[in-house]
Amino acid sequence: MKYKRKCKYCENKEGHILEQKKNLIYVTCGVCGEVIDIVGGRMAKQLKEKLKGVV
């Protein structure tokens, strides 16, 4: 699954890195390295299912 939200710091839309820590997924920008979003709850479950091999 691609995470398509735009980075608020450098306007990048692709290449985001998804890291799982406990039950939250941290979305880090692939260009500037800032944490864009912390995903939890129902959205995190959907991301986890699509990212089984990646996270």
Secondary structure, DSSP 8 states (H G I E B T S, - for coil): -------TTT---S--EEEEETTEEEEE-TTT--EEEEE-THHHHHHHHHTTTT-
